[in-house]
Amino acid sequence: MDRAISDIDVLIREEKRLTAVESYEDAWAEGCAAGIEPDIMADAAITTALEELVRANGEATALALMERLRDRLIAGEFDEARHIH
């Protein structure tokens, strides 16, 4: 029974993540249409997200996220040219 609940939790979390990505992509497109440079939008998005994360869960949680993102960046996960399609 615990395994099934865990599987459901994973599916719910992934659905929430996909909804968040979709919302963010819409906001990004709106910013591009308004002529806002990508580096300005990225700075605003990351800063806002970190402020909210620190407020909700504390600095340690935000630092852990930044470390995971740094590792993913170094690994090339965000470089589309390195992805195999």
N, C-alpha and C positions, 0 to 999 in steps of 0.2 A: 504494500500500500504506500509506504513512504517513497518508494522508487517512482511510482506513478505520479505522486504529488510533485516530486522533484522534476520529472519530465514536463509536467504541465507548467511549472514555474519557469522552466527554461524557455518553453514555447511562448509564454506570455511576455517574458523579458525581451525576447527577440522581436516579437510583434511591436512592442513599445519602441524598441530601438529603430525598427524600420519606419514607424510613424514619425519619430523624431527626425530621422534622416530626410524623409519626404518634406516635412515642414521646413527644415533648414535649407534644403535645395530650393524650395519656393522663395524663401527669404533671400537667398543668395542671388537668384535670378532677378528678383525685384531690385536688389541693390545694383546689379550690373546694368539693368535697364535704366536706372537713375544716374548712371555714370560714376558710381563709386568704385574706386580702384580695389582690386582683390586684397592687397595688403591691408588696407584700411578696414575692409569688412572682416578679414580674418582676425585682426587685432581686436576689433570690437566684439566679435563672437567669442573668442577665447577668453578675453578679459571678463565678459559678462558671465560666461559659464563658470569660470573659476570663482568669481565673487559669489555666485549662487551656491556653488558646491561647498565653499568654505563656510558660508552662512548656515547651510543645511547640515553639513556633516563634519566640519572642522578642517583645519589646515592639513592634517596628516592624510586625510582622504584625497585632498586636492594634490598634494605632493606625490602620492602613490600613482594617481592618474597621470600626472606629468611624466613620471619615470617610465610608466608603461608606454605612453605616447612617444617618448624619446627613443625607447628601444625599438618601437615599430618604425619610426622615421629612419633610424640608422640602418635597420634591416631592409629599407627600401619599399616598405609596404605602401607608401603613399605616392610612389613614383610610377605613373601609368606606363612609362616606357619599359619598366622592368617586369610588368605583369604579363603573363602568358594568356592570350585570349583564345 
